[in-house]
Amino acid sequence: MAEKGLVRLRDVAREAGVSQGTASNVFNRPEVVRDEVRERVLQAADKLGYGGPSVTGRLLRAGRVNAVGVAAIEPLSYFFEDLWARHLLAEISDICDAQGAGVALVSALSEERVDWNIQSAVVDGFILLCVEGGERLVETTRARKLPYVALAIGAADTSIPAIGVDNVGGARQAAEHLIGLGHKRLAILSTQINDSHVGRASEAEMRAAKYSTTRDRAIGYWQAMTAARIEISSAPIMVTQEDAKSTNDTMAALFSGTERPTAILAMSDKIAMWAVDWLMRHGLNVPGDVSVVGFDGVPEAALATPKLTTVQQPMKAIARLAVEAALGGEQVEGRRVLETELVVRETTAPPR
């Protein structure tokens, strides 16, 4: 008898005394098999511990599994802990649910495992997150020869099909809003410029940032400041590692002097909400003492206290285009840039 963990259809056919084709029909087209033969095959399968043909194998032979792979150079926890990634994944899931498609999460964090993780994913195509710094992820995905799209515009390889937002234009909207309210003492709370920098950064360091999203949002802020004749150097740049501790540390440094900002431009909603929390814990009113604008438009921003003014990304549109491409539908040619929208809520007001 075949070892239980390695039982194949041919073992069942041999045990039942029928051809492999007849055994296959029992599981896939039972109506064409006589009752007594079908019963004999099922008894043989039960005896050997055979659970039936591989659904995955059948789907792969058919050339379609109706599933999307979402991959990132991050641990799997990123998909659930990061507000932007969680929002995007929720939108992707809603679209896949409506189409009866599945979603597979793939971590490409480990250089040793990235080939296996991508090659073994049972999907029709991929949506790639955090492509900058993830050249190996793109290379491995291309080798699968499946449809894929990256949610990043800043990757150096312009042949990568990519969907992104106008980070420069969105950031400019945020700064114009604060300047329009009368704010002149601005400060920038930045997302990562590289994998280790925390604290104050120069304009030159920001322009040389590893991550284009960070660099482009700073450029947008500066464009609005320049148009309003506010010196770029007057707005301190405080770099976080996009976590609560580094945000709190940079806020403490920012408000330790006498020339405190009256408004903060935060490059993500999570940084903005941590900043608002720090301000309120230190006795500062938002927006009475300090106004704050975020970026992303995650659902939590609308539920925060106070509700966060933010630059909203069109997440439904991003998810729809990405899922369509990954499932083999309309492909993204080159780089597709979508517009953002400023959503004014409760964290911004004129300075006192």
Salt bridges, closest charged atoms under 4 A:
ASP11 OD1 - ARG14 NH1 3.26
GLU15 OE2 - LYS47 NZ 2.81
ASP35 OD1 - ARG38 NH2 2.67
GLU36 OE2 - ARG34 NE 2.84
ASP82 OD1 - LYS270 NZ 2.63
GLU91 OE2 - HIS87 NE2 3.45
GLU91 OE1 - LYS316 NZ 3.21
GLU111 OE1 - ARG136 NH1 2.99
ASP115 OD2 - ARG136 NH2 2.77
ASP157 OD2 - ARG142 NH1 3.07
ASP195 OD2 - LYS210 NZ 3.03
GLU203 OE2 - ARG207 NE 2.85
GLU242 OE1 - LYS270 NZ 3.94
ASP249 OD2 - LYS245 NZ 2.82
GLU259 OE1 - ARG185 NE 3.97
ASP277 OD2 - ARG281 NE 2.82
ASP289 OD1 - ARG352 NH1 3.02
ASP296 OD1 - ARG217 NH2 3.66
GLU300 OE2 - ARG86 NH2 2.62
